[in-house]
Amino acid sequence: MMDYIMAFIIGGIICAVGQILMDFTPLTPAHVLVLFVTLGAVLSGLGLYQPLVDIAGAGATVPLPGFGHTLVKGVIDEVNKYGLLGVLTGGLRSAAAGITAAVVFGYLMALIFNPKPK
């Protein structure tokens, strides 16, 4: 039960920070997206994001910083296996399922629903 609580708290904090940034700064959602993914990648590269993942589980891996973490973790694993080639293949290999799901479901929703004209 504590795993669910920690995931809810940590994930909620990450999302609340993003919402505060959009509400009280001139940052757009695109800026916050790039900021969070980059922050997750940098923290992961420094070894600081994995302890958060260990505590919060999906509360840390599902929000945007988790995507940056996944990319960097994949690159590090692939570099350890294949050397410099892993820099080019690791990020995509580790995030392939998520990227594919986003593209496929986005396409399906575009086929099913029509946007309202402004």
Jmol script that loads the backbone (N, CA, C; Angstrom):
load data "model"
ATOM      1  N   MET A   1       0.810  -1.190   0.000  1.00  0.00           N
ATOM      2  CA  MET A   1       0.000   0.000   0.000  1.00  0.00           C
ATOM      3  C   MET A   1       0.864   1.270   0.000  1.00  0.00           C
ATOM      4  N   MET A   2       2.001   1.176   0.682  1.00  0.00           N
ATOM      5  CA  MET A   2       2.888   2.337   0.762  1.00  0.00           C
ATOM      6  C   MET A   2       3.453   2.693  -0.614  1.00  0.00           C
ATOM      7  N   ASP A   3       3.643   1.682  -1.480  1.00  0.00           N
ATOM      8  CA  ASP A   3       4.131   1.958  -2.843  1.00  0.00           C
ATOM      9  C   ASP A   3       3.151   2.856  -3.596  1.00  0.00           C
ATOM     10  N   TYR A   4       1.864   2.571  -3.457  1.00  0.00           N
ATOM     11  CA  TYR A   4       0.842   3.379  -4.126  1.00  0.00           C
ATOM     12  C   TYR A   4       0.819   4.808  -3.592  1.00  0.00           C
ATOM     13  N   ILE A   5       0.965   4.934  -2.297  1.00  0.00           N
ATOM     14  CA  ILE A   5       0.948   6.260  -1.676  1.00  0.00           C
ATOM     15  C   ILE A   5       2.147   7.079  -2.141  1.00  0.00           C
ATOM     16  N   MET A   6       3.321   6.458  -2.148  1.00  0.00           N
ATOM     17  CA  MET A   6       4.526   7.185  -2.582  1.00  0.00           C
ATOM     18  C   MET A   6       4.442   7.555  -4.064  1.00  0.00           C
ATOM     19  N   ALA A   7       3.921   6.658  -4.887  1.00  0.00           N
ATOM     20  CA  ALA A   7       3.756   6.968  -6.312  1.00  0.00           C
ATOM     21  C   ALA A   7       2.808   8.143  -6.487  1.00  0.00           C
ATOM     22  N   PHE A   8       1.721   8.156  -5.720  1.00  0.00           N
ATOM     23  CA  PHE A   8       0.744   9.241  -5.799  1.00  0.00           C
ATOM     24  C   PHE A   8       1.366  10.567  -5.354  1.00  0.00           C
ATOM     25  N   ILE A   9       2.092  10.555  -4.267  1.00  0.00           N
ATOM     26  CA  ILE A   9       2.678  11.786  -3.730  1.00  0.00           C
ATOM     27  C   ILE A   9       3.750  12.336  -4.663  1.00  0.00           C
ATOM     28  N   ILE A  10       4.704  11.507  -5.059  1.00  0.00           N
ATOM     29  CA  ILE A  10       5.810  11.971  -5.911  1.00  0.00           C
ATOM     30  C   ILE A  10       5.294  12.381  -7.282  1.00  0.00           C
ATOM     31  N   GLY A  11       4.447  11.546  -7.884  1.00  0.00           N
ATOM     32  CA  GLY A  11       3.862  11.900  -9.179  1.00  0.00           C
ATOM     33  C   GLY A  11       3.040  13.174  -9.096  1.00  0.00           C
ATOM     34  N   GLY A  12       2.299  13.324  -8.008  1.00  0.00           N
ATOM     35  CA  GLY A  12       1.502  14.536  -7.813  1.00  0.00           C
ATOM     36  C   GLY A  12       2.363  15.775  -7.669  1.00  0.00           C
ATOM     37  N   ILE A  13       3.470  15.653  -6.958  1.00  0.00           N
ATOM     38  CA  ILE A  13       4.380  16.793  -6.799  1.00  0.00           C
ATOM     39  C   ILE A  13       4.968  17.198  -8.145  1.00  0.00           C
ATOM     40  N   ILE A  14       5.402  16.218  -8.928  1.00  0.00           N
ATOM     41  CA  ILE A  14       5.975  16.518 -10.250  1.00  0.00           C
ATOM     42  C   ILE A  14       4.938  17.239 -11.115  1.00  0.00           C
ATOM     43  N   CYS A  15       3.719  16.718 -11.135  1.00  0.00           N
ATOM     44  CA  CYS A  15       2.666  17.335 -11.950  1.00  0.00           C
ATOM     45  C   CYS A  15       2.272  18.710 -11.423  1.00  0.00           C
ATOM     46  N   ALA A  16       2.243  18.873 -10.110  1.00  0.00           N
ATOM     47  CA  ALA A  16       1.900  20.170  -9.524  1.00  0.00           C
ATOM     48  C   ALA A  16       2.956  21.215  -9.871  1.00  0.00           C
ATOM     49  N   VAL A  17       4.223  20.831  -9.846  1.00  0.00           N
ATOM     50  CA  VAL A  17       5.293  21.765 -10.230  1.00  0.00           C
ATOM     51  C   VAL A  17       5.109  22.194 -11.681  1.00  0.00           C
ATOM     52  N   GLY A  18       4.797  21.260 -12.551  1.00  0.00           N
ATOM     53  CA  GLY A  18       4.552  21.600 -13.960  1.00  0.00           C
ATOM     54  C   GLY A  18       3.384  22.552 -14.114  1.00  0.00           C
ATOM     55  N   GLN A  19       2.311  22.303 -13.388  1.00  0.00           N
ATOM     56  CA  GLN A  19       1.138  23.172 -13.476  1.00  0.00           C
ATOM     57  C   GLN A  19       1.447  24.565 -12.939  1.00  0.00           C
ATOM     58  N   ILE A  20       2.190  24.639 -11.852  1.00  0.00           N
ATOM     59  CA  ILE A  20       2.578  25.938 -11.288  1.00  0.00           C
ATOM     60  C   ILE A  20       3.440  26.707 -12.280  1.00  0.00           C
ATOM     61  N   LEU A  21       4.370  26.015 -12.934  1.00  0.00           N
ATOM     62  CA  LEU A  21       5.217  26.676 -13.935  1.00  0.00           C
ATOM     63  C   LEU A  21       4.378  27.253 -15.075  1.00  0.00           C
ATOM     64  N   MET A  22       3.357  26.511 -15.503  1.00  0.00           N
ATOM     65  CA  MET A  22       2.522  27.007 -16.599  1.00  0.00           C
ATOM     66  C   MET A  22       1.592  28.131 -16.160  1.00  0.00           C
ATOM     67  N   ASP A  23       1.139  28.087 -14.914  1.00  0.00           N
ATOM     68  CA  ASP A  23       0.185  29.093 -14.428  1.00  0.00           C
ATOM     69  C   ASP A  23       0.843  30.409 -14.030  1.00  0.00           C
ATOM     70  N   PHE A  24       2.042  30.354 -13.480  1.00  0.00           N
ATOM     71  CA  PHE A  24       2.633  31.543 -12.879  1.00  0.00           C
ATOM     72  C   PHE A  24       3.914  32.023 -13.541  1.00  0.00           C
ATOM     73  N   THR A  25       4.282  31.434 -14.657  1.00  0.00           N
ATOM     74  CA  THR A  25       5.448  31.890 -15.424  1.00  0.00           C
ATOM     75  C   THR A  25       5.031  32.017 -16.883  1.00  0.00           C
ATOM     76  N   PRO A  26       5.839  32.665 -17.688  1.00  0.00           N
ATOM     77  CA  PRO A  26       5.493  32.762 -19.114  1.00  0.00           C
ATOM     78  C   PRO A  26       5.774  31.474 -19.902  1.00  0.00           C
ATOM     79  N   LEU A  27       6.161  30.398 -19.211  1.00  0.00           N
ATOM     80  CA  LEU A  27       6.466  29.145 -19.904  1.00  0.00           C
ATOM     81  C   LEU A  27       5.197  28.528 -20.477  1.00  0.00           C
ATOM     82  N   THR A  28       5.299  28.033 -21.699  1.00  0.00           N
ATOM     83  CA  THR A  28       4.184  27.347 -22.343  1.00  0.00           C
ATOM     84  C   THR A  28       4.273  25.849 -22.015  1.00  0.00           C
ATOM     85  N   PRO A  29       3.221  25.084 -22.299  1.00  0.00           N
ATOM     86  CA  PRO A  29       3.311  23.643 -22.082  1.00  0.00           C
ATOM     87  C   PRO A  29       4.487  22.998 -22.821  1.00  0.00           C
ATOM     88  N   ALA A  30       4.810  23.499 -24.003  1.00  0.00           N
ATOM     89  CA  ALA A  30       5.961  22.952 -24.737  1.00  0.00           C
ATOM     90  C   ALA A  30       7.261  23.212 -23.990  1.00  0.00           C
ATOM     91  N   HIS A  31       7.397  24.396 -23.401  1.00  0.00           N
ATOM     92  CA  HIS A  31       8.595  24.699 -22.616  1.00  0.00           C
ATOM     93  C   HIS A  31       8.713  23.764 -21.410  1.00  0.00           C
ATOM     94  N   VAL A  32       7.603  23.555 -20.733  1.00  0.00           N
ATOM     95  CA  VAL A  32       7.609  22.692 -19.546  1.00  0.00           C
ATOM     96  C   VAL A  32       7.925  21.253 -19.948  1.00  0.00           C
ATOM     97  N   LEU A  33       7.386  20.795 -21.067  1.00  0.00           N
ATOM     98  CA  LEU A  33       7.676  19.447 -21.556  1.00  0.00           C
ATOM     99  C   LEU A  33       9.175  19.276 -21.767  1.00  0.00           C
ATOM    100  N   VAL A  34       9.784  20.194 -22.495  1.00  0.00           N
ATOM    101  CA  VAL A  34      11.216  20.094 -22.778  1.00  0.00           C
ATOM    102  C   VAL A  34      12.027  20.215 -21.481  1.00  0.00           C
ATOM    103  N   LEU A  35      11.625  21.122 -20.607  1.00  0.00           N
ATOM    104  CA  LEU A  35      12.316  21.306 -19.341  1.00  0.00           C
ATOM    105  C   LEU A  35      12.281  20.030 -18.502  1.00  0.00           C
ATOM    106  N   PHE A  36      11.110  19.414 -18.388  1.00  0.00           N
ATOM    107  CA  PHE A  36      10.980  18.221 -17.560  1.00  0.00           C
ATOM    108  C   PHE A  36      11.720  17.022 -18.143  1.00  0.00           C
ATOM    109  N   VAL A  37      11.629  16.821 -19.450  1.00  0.00           N
ATOM    110  CA  VAL A  37      12.342  15.692 -20.065  1.00  0.00           C
ATOM    111  C   VAL A  37      13.850  15.894 -19.915  1.00  0.00           C
ATOM    112  N   THR A  38      14.307  17.113 -20.142  1.00  0.00           N
ATOM    113  CA  THR A  38      15.735  17.409 -20.013  1.00  0.00           C
ATOM    114  C   THR A  38      16.188  17.251 -18.565  1.00  0.00           C
ATOM    115  N   LEU A  39      15.392  17.747 -17.633  1.00  0.00           N
ATOM    116  CA  LEU A  39      15.724  17.619 -16.218  1.00  0.00           C
ATOM    117  C   LEU A  39      15.801  16.145 -15.812  1.00  0.00           C
ATOM    118  N   GLY A  40      14.869  15.343 -16.275  1.00  0.00           N
ATOM    119  CA  GLY A  40      14.909  13.911 -15.982  1.00  0.00           C
ATOM    120  C   GLY A  40      16.147  13.249 -16.557  1.00  0.00           C
ATOM    121  N   ALA A  41      16.539  13.667 -17.767  1.00  0.00           N
ATOM    122  CA  ALA A  41      17.735  13.096 -18.398  1.00  0.00           C
ATOM    123  C   ALA A  41      18.995  13.499 -17.636  1.00  0.00           C
ATOM    124  N   VAL A  42      19.095  14.768 -17.277  1.00  0.00           N
ATOM    125  CA  VAL A  42      20.282  15.245 -16.555  1.00  0.00           C
ATOM    126  C   VAL A  42      20.378  14.586 -15.184  1.00  0.00           C
ATOM    127  N   LEU A  43      19.273  14.552 -14.458  1.00  0.00           N
ATOM    128  CA  LEU A  43      19.285  13.918 -13.135  1.00  0.00           C
ATOM    129  C   LEU A  43      19.619  12.434 -13.230  1.00  0.00           C
ATOM    130  N   SER A  44      19.132  11.778 -14.264  1.00  0.00           N
ATOM    131  CA  SER A  44      19.443  10.366 -14.471  1.00  0.00           C
ATOM    132  C   SER A  44      20.923  10.181 -14.792  1.00  0.00           C
ATOM    133  N   GLY A  45      21.462  11.039 -15.650  1.00  0.00           N
ATOM    134  CA  GLY A  45      22.871  10.955 -15.988  1.00  0.00           C
ATOM    135  C   GLY A  45      23.778  11.163 -14.787  1.00  0.00           C
ATOM    136  N   LEU A  46      23.316  11.977 -13.846  1.00  0.00           N
ATOM    137  CA  LEU A  46      24.087  12.226 -12.623  1.00  0.00           C
ATOM    138  C   LEU A  46      23.826  11.169 -11.547  1.00  0.00           C
ATOM    139  N   GLY A  47      22.917  10.232 -11.832  1.00  0.00           N
ATOM    140  CA  GLY A  47      22.601   9.182 -10.876  1.00  0.00           C
ATOM    141  C   GLY A  47      21.635   9.605  -9.782  1.00  0.00           C
ATOM    142  N   LEU A  48      20.953  10.735  -9.973  1.00  0.00           N
ATOM    143  CA  LEU A  48      20.067  11.255  -8.941  1.00  0.00           C
ATOM    144  C   LEU A  48      18.601  10.884  -9.152  1.00  0.00           C
ATOM    145  N   TYR A  49      18.229  10.438 -10.340  1.00  0.00           N
ATOM    146  CA  TYR A  49      16.818  10.137 -10.600  1.00  0.00           C
ATOM    147  C   TYR A  49      16.458   8.707 -10.215  1.00  0.00           C
ATOM    148  N   GLN A  50      17.382   7.772 -10.324  1.00  0.00           N
ATOM    149  CA  GLN A  50      17.087   6.374  -9.999  1.00  0.00           C
ATOM    150  C   GLN A  50      16.641   6.197  -8.544  1.00  0.00           C
ATOM    151  N   PRO A  51      17.240   6.877  -7.567  1.00  0.00           N
ATOM    152  CA  PRO A  51      16.715   6.743  -6.202  1.00  0.00           C
ATOM    153  C   PRO A  51      15.259   7.193  -6.081  1.00  0.00           C
ATOM    154  N   LEU A  52      14.870   8.215  -6.843  1.00  0.00           N
ATOM    155  CA  LEU A  52      13.478   8.659  -6.841  1.00  0.00           C
ATOM    156  C   LEU A  52      12.575   7.587  -7.449  1.00  0.00           C
ATOM    157  N   VAL A  53      13.043   6.942  -8.513  1.00  0.00           N
ATOM    158  CA  VAL A  53      12.297   5.844  -9.135  1.00  0.00           C
ATOM    159  C   VAL A  53      12.161   4.683  -8.156  1.00  0.00           C
ATOM    160  N   ASP A  54      13.221   4.406  -7.403  1.00  0.00           N
ATOM    161  CA  ASP A  54      13.169   3.319  -6.425  1.00  0.00           C
ATOM    162  C   ASP A  54      12.143   3.585  -5.336  1.00  0.00           C
ATOM    163  N   ILE A  55      11.970   4.856  -4.966  1.00  0.00           N
ATOM    164  CA  ILE A  55      11.009   5.217  -3.928  1.00  0.00           C
ATOM    165  C   ILE A  55       9.594   5.291  -4.490  1.00  0.00           C
ATOM    166  N   ALA A  56       9.427   5.951  -5.645  1.00  0.00           N
ATOM    167  CA  ALA A  56       8.092   6.278  -6.148  1.00  0.00           C
ATOM    168  C   ALA A  56       7.593   5.363  -7.256  1.00  0.00           C
ATOM    169  N   GLY A  57       8.429   4.569  -7.858  1.00  0.00           N
ATOM    170  CA  GLY A  57       7.993   3.681  -8.931  1.00  0.00           C
ATOM    171  C   GLY A  57       7.369   4.450 -10.082  1.00  0.00           C
ATOM    172  N   ALA A  58       6.133   4.096 -10.427  1.00  0.00           N
ATOM    173  CA  ALA A  58       5.445   4.737 -11.551  1.00  0.00           C
ATOM    174  C   ALA A  58       5.190   6.220 -11.308  1.00  0.00           C
ATOM    175  N   GLY A  59       5.189   6.654 -10.066  1.00  0.00           N
ATOM    176  CA  GLY A  59       5.025   8.072  -9.772  1.00  0.00           C
ATOM    177  C   GLY A  59       6.181   8.901 -10.287  1.00  0.00           C
ATOM    178  N   ALA A  60       7.324   8.256 -10.517  1.00  0.00           N
ATOM    179  CA  ALA A  60       8.488   8.953 -11.063  1.00  0.00           C
ATOM    180  C   ALA A  60       8.757   8.592 -12.518  1.00  0.00           C
ATOM    181  N   THR A  61       8.300   7.425 -12.973  1.00  0.00           N
ATOM    182  CA  THR A  61       8.603   7.015 -14.342  1.00  0.00           C
ATOM    183  C   THR A  61       7.539   7.432 -15.351  1.00  0.00           C
ATOM    184  N   VAL A  62       6.301   7.621 -14.920  1.00  0.00           N
ATOM    185  CA  VAL A  62       5.229   7.975 -15.850  1.00  0.00           C
ATOM    186  C   VAL A  62       5.256   9.460 -16.242  1.00  0.00           C
ATOM    187  N   PRO A  63       5.471  10.399 -15.305  1.00  0.00           N
ATOM    188  CA  PRO A  63       5.527  11.811 -15.728  1.00  0.00           C
ATOM    189  C   PRO A  63       6.712  12.080 -16.661  1.00  0.00           C
ATOM    190  N   LEU A  64       6.741  13.249 -17.242  1.00  0.00           N
ATOM    191  CA  LEU A  64       7.737  13.605 -18.252  1.00  0.00           C
ATOM    192  C   LEU A  64       9.190  13.388 -17.859  1.00  0.00           C
ATOM    193  N   PRO A  65       9.626  13.694 -16.635  1.00  0.00           N
ATOM    194  CA  PRO A  65      11.026  13.432 -16.313  1.00  0.00           C
ATOM    195  C   PRO A  65      11.386  11.954 -16.445  1.00  0.00           C
ATOM    196  N   GLY A  66      10.406  11.082 -16.270  1.00  0.00           N
ATOM    197  CA  GLY A  66      10.641   9.654 -16.426  1.00  0.00           C
ATOM    198  C   GLY A  66      11.033   9.278 -17.840  1.00  0.00           C
ATOM    199  N   PHE A  67      10.539  10.031 -18.832  1.00  0.00           N
ATOM    200  CA  PHE A  67      10.922   9.764 -20.220  1.00  0.00           C
ATOM    201  C   PHE A  67      12.395  10.097 -20.434  1.00  0.00           C
ATOM    202  N   GLY A  68      12.838  11.222 -19.900  1.00  0.00           N
ATOM    203  CA  GLY A  68      14.257  11.571 -19.982  1.00  0.00           C
ATOM    204  C   GLY A  68      15.114  10.530 -19.280  1.00  0.00           C
ATOM    205  N   HIS A  69      14.646  10.057 -18.140  1.00  0.00           N
ATOM    206  CA  HIS A  69      15.350   9.015 -17.394  1.00  0.00           C
ATOM    207  C   HIS A  69      15.457   7.735 -18.220  1.00  0.00           C
ATOM    208  N   THR A  70      14.360   7.350 -18.871  1.00  0.00           N
ATOM    209  CA  THR A  70      14.353   6.146 -19.699  1.00  0.00           C
ATOM    210  C   THR A  70      15.345   6.260 -20.851  1.00  0.00           C
ATOM    211  N   LEU A  71      15.378   7.425 -21.491  1.00  0.00           N
ATOM    212  CA  LEU A  71      16.317   7.626 -22.599  1.00  0.00           C
ATOM    213  C   LEU A  71      17.764   7.484 -22.139  1.00  0.00           C
ATOM    214  N   VAL A  72      18.112   8.158 -21.058  1.00  0.00           N
ATOM    215  CA  VAL A  72      19.497   8.133 -20.572  1.00  0.00           C
ATOM    216  C   VAL A  72      19.877   6.751 -20.053  1.00  0.00           C
ATOM    217  N   LYS A  73      18.947   6.108 -19.343  1.00  0.00           N
ATOM    218  CA  LYS A  73      19.220   4.757 -18.839  1.00  0.00           C
ATOM    219  C   LYS A  73      19.493   3.802 -20.004  1.00  0.00           C
ATOM    220  N   GLY A  74      18.704   3.924 -21.074  1.00  0.00           N
ATOM    221  CA  GLY A  74      18.918   3.084 -22.253  1.00  0.00           C
ATOM    222  C   GLY A  74      20.254   3.355 -22.913  1.00  0.00           C
ATOM    223  N   VAL A  75      20.638   4.618 -23.004  1.00  0.00           N
ATOM    224  CA  VAL A  75      21.925   4.969 -23.611  1.00  0.00           C
ATOM    225  C   VAL A  75      23.068   4.402 -22.779  1.00  0.00           C
ATOM    226  N   ILE A  76      22.995   4.548 -21.467  1.00  0.00           N
ATOM    227  CA  ILE A  76      24.061   4.035 -20.598  1.00  0.00           C
ATOM    228  C   ILE A  76      24.185   2.519 -20.736  1.00  0.00           C
ATOM    229  N   ASP A  77      23.048   1.816 -20.742  1.00  0.00           N
ATOM    230  CA  ASP A  77      23.077   0.354 -20.892  1.00  0.00           C
ATOM    231  C   ASP A  77      23.676  -0.056 -22.229  1.00  0.00           C
ATOM    232  N   GLU A  78      23.265   0.608 -23.305  1.00  0.00           N
ATOM    233  CA  GLU A  78      23.759   0.263 -24.635  1.00  0.00           C
ATOM    234  C   GLU A  78      25.231   0.616 -24.807  1.00  0.00           C
ATOM    235  N   VAL A  79      25.682   1.718 -24.232  1.00  0.00           N
ATOM    236  CA  VAL A  79      27.102   2.074 -24.307  1.00  0.00           C
ATOM    237  C   VAL A  79      27.940   1.027 -23.580  1.00  0.00           C
ATOM    238  N   ASN A  80      27.443   0.541 -22.456  1.00  0.00           N
ATOM    239  CA  ASN A  80      28.170  -0.503 -21.731  1.00  0.00           C
ATOM    240  C   ASN A  80      28.236  -1.798 -22.526  1.00  0.00           C
ATOM    241  N   LYS A  81      27.204  -2.080 -23.349  1.00  0.00           N
ATOM    242  CA  LYS A  81      27.173  -3.298 -24.158  1.00  0.00           C
ATOM    243  C   LYS A  81      27.950  -3.167 -25.467  1.00  0.00           C
ATOM    244  N   TYR A  82      27.676  -2.057 -26.208  1.00  0.00           N
ATOM    245  CA  TYR A  82      28.154  -1.941 -27.582  1.00  0.00           C
ATOM    246  C   TYR A  82      29.137  -0.802 -27.814  1.00  0.00           C
ATOM    247  N   GLY A  83      29.502  -0.107 -26.790  1.00  0.00           N
ATOM    248  CA  GLY A  83      30.430   1.004 -26.960  1.00  0.00           C
ATOM    249  C   GLY A  83      29.737   2.243 -27.498  1.00  0.00           C
ATOM    250  N   LEU A  84      30.452   3.007 -28.278  1.00  0.00           N
ATOM    251  CA  LEU A  84      29.971   4.302 -28.758  1.00  0.00           C
ATOM    252  C   LEU A  84      28.697   4.191 -29.596  1.00  0.00           C
ATOM    253  N   LEU A  85      28.485   3.080 -30.264  1.00  0.00           N
ATOM    254  CA  LEU A  85      27.269   2.878 -31.046  1.00  0.00           C
ATOM    255  C   LEU A  85      26.016   2.966 -30.161  1.00  0.00           C
ATOM    256  N   GLY A  86      26.160   2.622 -28.892  1.00  0.00           N
ATOM    257  CA  GLY A  86      25.039   2.673 -27.960  1.00  0.00           C
ATOM    258  C   GLY A  86      24.487   4.063 -27.750  1.00  0.00           C
ATOM    259  N   VAL A  87      25.293   5.094 -28.015  1.00  0.00           N
ATOM    260  CA  VAL A  87      24.807   6.470 -27.905  1.00  0.00           C
ATOM    261  C   VAL A  87      23.683   6.707 -28.901  1.00  0.00           C
ATOM    262  N   LEU A  88      23.793   6.112 -30.071  1.00  0.00           N
ATOM    263  CA  LEU A  88      22.798   6.309 -31.120  1.00  0.00           C
ATOM    264  C   LEU A  88      21.588   5.388 -30.977  1.00  0.00           C
ATOM    265  N   THR A  89      21.773   4.212 -30.394  1.00  0.00           N
ATOM    266  CA  THR A  89      20.691   3.225 -30.364  1.00  0.00           C
ATOM    267  C   THR A  89      19.996   3.092 -29.013  1.00  0.00           C
ATOM    268  N   GLY A  90      20.673   3.431 -27.948  1.00  0.00           N
ATOM    269  CA  GLY A  90      20.160   3.158 -26.608  1.00  0.00           C
ATOM    270  C   GLY A  90      18.866   3.856 -26.262  1.00  0.00           C
ATOM    271  N   GLY A  91      18.788   5.155 -26.539  1.00  0.00           N
ATOM    272  CA  GLY A  91      17.592   5.908 -26.184  1.00  0.00           C
ATOM    273  C   GLY A  91      16.357   5.412 -26.894  1.00  0.00           C
ATOM    274  N   LEU A  92      16.483   5.180 -28.184  1.00  0.00           N
ATOM    275  CA  LEU A  92      15.325   4.704 -28.945  1.00  0.00           C
ATOM    276  C   LEU A  92      14.936   3.285 -28.572  1.00  0.00           C
ATOM    277  N   ARG A  93      15.927   2.458 -28.336  1.00  0.00           N
ATOM    278  CA  ARG A  93      15.619   1.074 -27.971  1.00  0.00           C
ATOM    279  C   ARG A  93      14.894   1.018 -26.623  1.00  0.00           C
ATOM    280  N   SER A  94      15.304   1.829 -25.673  1.00  0.00           N
ATOM    281  CA  SER A  94      14.695   1.774 -24.347  1.00  0.00           C
ATOM    282  C   SER A  94      13.300   2.393 -24.324  1.00  0.00           C
ATOM    283  N   ALA A  95      13.046   3.342 -25.207  1.00  0.00           N
ATOM    284  CA  ALA A  95      11.750   4.037 -25.204  1.00  0.00           C
ATOM    285  C   ALA A  95      10.862   3.651 -26.377  1.00  0.00           C
ATOM    286  N   ALA A  96      11.230   2.628 -27.129  1.00  0.00           N
ATOM    287  CA  ALA A  96      10.515   2.275 -28.357  1.00  0.00           C
ATOM    288  C   ALA A  96       9.043   1.956 -28.111  1.00  0.00           C
ATOM    289  N   ALA A  97       8.750   1.219 -27.065  1.00  0.00           N
ATOM    290  CA  ALA A  97       7.349   0.838 -26.812  1.00  0.00           C
ATOM    291  C   ALA A  97       6.497   2.071 -26.514  1.00  0.00           C
ATOM    292  N   GLY A  98       7.010   2.974 -25.710  1.00  0.00           N
ATOM    293  CA  GLY A  98       6.260   4.185 -25.384  1.00  0.00           C
ATOM    294  C   GLY A  98       6.067   5.097 -26.575  1.00  0.00           C
ATOM    295  N   ILE A  99       7.112   5.251 -27.369  1.00  0.00           N
ATOM    296  CA  ILE A  99       7.024   6.096 -28.562  1.00  0.00           C
ATOM    297  C   ILE A  99       6.027   5.495 -29.552  1.00  0.00           C
ATOM    298  N   THR A 100       6.103   4.193 -29.759  1.00  0.00           N
ATOM    299  CA  THR A 100       5.199   3.524 -30.687  1.00  0.00           C
ATOM    300  C   THR A 100       3.749   3.651 -30.222  1.00  0.00           C
ATOM    301  N   ALA A 101       3.515   3.451 -28.936  1.00  0.00           N
ATOM    302  CA  ALA A 101       2.151   3.574 -28.414  1.00  0.00           C
ATOM    303  C   ALA A 101       1.618   4.989 -28.614  1.00  0.00           C
ATOM    304  N   ALA A 102       2.443   6.001 -28.369  1.00  0.00           N
ATOM    305  CA  ALA A 102       1.998   7.387 -28.538  1.00  0.00           C
ATOM    306  C   ALA A 102       1.629   7.673 -29.989  1.00  0.00           C
ATOM    307  N   VAL A 103       2.431   7.189 -30.913  1.00  0.00           N
ATOM    308  CA  VAL A 103       2.154   7.423 -32.337  1.00  0.00           C
ATOM    309  C   VAL A 103       0.898   6.679 -32.774  1.00  0.00           C
ATOM    310  N   VAL A 104       0.791   5.406 -32.420  1.00  0.00           N
ATOM    311  CA  VAL A 104      -0.351   4.598 -32.845  1.00  0.00           C
ATOM    312  C   VAL A 104      -1.655   5.133 -32.253  1.00  0.00           C
ATOM    313  N   PHE A 105      -1.672   5.393 -30.947  1.00  0.00           N
ATOM    314  CA  PHE A 105      -2.908   5.881 -30.324  1.00  0.00           C
ATOM    315  C   PHE A 105      -3.246   7.288 -30.784  1.00  0.00           C
ATOM    316  N   GLY A 106      -2.248   8.122 -31.007  1.00  0.00           N
ATOM    317  CA  GLY A 106      -2.505   9.457 -31.547  1.00  0.00           C
ATOM    318  C   GLY A 106      -3.128   9.381 -32.926  1.00  0.00           C
ATOM    319  N   TYR A 107      -2.626   8.484 -33.754  1.00  0.00           N
ATOM    320  CA  TYR A 107      -3.179   8.295 -35.101  1.00  0.00           C
ATOM    321  C   TYR A 107      -4.614   7.782 -35.029  1.00  0.00           C
ATOM    322  N   LEU A 108      -4.853   6.799 -34.161  1.00  0.00           N
ATOM    323  CA  LEU A 108      -6.209   6.259 -34.029  1.00  0.00           C
ATOM    324  C   LEU A 108      -7.197   7.326 -33.553  1.00  0.00           C
ATOM    325  N   MET A 109      -6.795   8.134 -32.609  1.00  0.00           N
ATOM    326  CA  MET A 109      -7.683   9.197 -32.121  1.00  0.00           C
ATOM    327  C   MET A 109      -7.946  10.227 -33.212  1.00  0.00           C
ATOM    328  N   ALA A 110      -6.943  10.505 -34.038  1.00  0.00           N
ATOM    329  CA  ALA A 110      -7.142  11.445 -35.145  1.00  0.00           C
ATOM    330  C   ALA A 110      -8.128  10.894 -36.169  1.00  0.00           C
ATOM    331  N   LEU A 111      -8.146   9.576 -36.340  1.00  0.00           N
ATOM    332  CA  LEU A 111      -9.100   8.961 -37.256  1.00  0.00           C
ATOM    333  C   LEU A 111     -10.516   8.949 -36.687  1.00  0.00           C
ATOM    334  N   ILE A 112     -10.630   8.739 -35.393  1.00  0.00           N
ATOM    335  CA  ILE A 112     -11.942   8.591 -34.766  1.00  0.00           C
ATOM    336  C   ILE A 112     -12.622   9.934 -34.529  1.00  0.00           C
ATOM    337  N   PHE A 113     -11.864  10.935 -34.079  1.00  0.00           N
ATOM    338  CA  PHE A 113     -12.463  12.198 -33.677  1.00  0.00           C
ATOM    339  C   PHE A 113     -12.058  13.313 -34.632  1.00  0.00           C
ATOM    340  N   ASN A 114     -12.971  14.260 -34.832  1.00  0.00           N
ATOM    341  CA  ASN A 114     -12.687  15.443 -35.639  1.00  0.00           C
ATOM    342  C   ASN A 114     -12.535  16.640 -34.704  1.00  0.00           C
ATOM    343  N   PRO A 115     -11.487  17.441 -34.876  1.00  0.00           N
ATOM    344  CA  PRO A 115     -11.349  18.601 -34.007  1.00  0.00           C
ATOM    345  C   PRO A 115     -12.420  19.628 -34.341  1.00  0.00           C
ATOM    346  N   LYS A 116     -12.825  20.381 -33.330  1.00  0.00           N
ATOM    347  CA  LYS A 116     -13.804  21.434 -33.530  1.00  0.00           C
ATOM    348  C   LYS A 116     -13.100  22.647 -34.129  1.00  0.00           C
ATOM    349  N   PRO A 117     -13.670  23.236 -35.177  1.00  0.00           N
ATOM    350  CA  PRO A 117     -13.041  24.457 -35.728  1.00  0.00           C
ATOM    351  C   PRO A 117     -13.187  25.617 -34.749  1.00  0.00           C
ATOM    352  N   LYS A 118     -12.215  26.499 -34.763  1.00  0.00           N
ATOM    353  CA  LYS A 118     -12.243  27.649 -33.852  1.00  0.00           C
ATOM    354  C   LYS A 118     -13.018  28.779 -34.433  1.00  0.00           C
TER     355      LYS A 118
END
end "model"
wireframe off; spacefill off
backbone 0.3
color backbone group
